Amino acid sequence: MFGMVRPCRHRLGERLAAEWMAHLCGLCLALRGDHGQFARVVTNYDGLLISVLTEAQAARPEGGRRTAGP
């Protein structure tokens, strides 16, 4: 998957914009935790799209989405 995928912010809405940013922050933190600080360089919107599509197909956990930590 090559290219640039970005949300249309003026049509996305408040709730969906917050979910998009949650995916972006989660991807960045997961890359740092699994592969180190330098792996964050590869964080881009294409990788983020995979995260969004995976969550859309997965069953929702009972507690909802967990929050990011330091």
ABEGO torsion letter per residue (X at the ends): XBEBBBBBAAAAEAAAAAAAAAAAAAAAAAAAAAAEAAAAAABBAAAAAAAAAAAAABBBBAAEBBBBBX
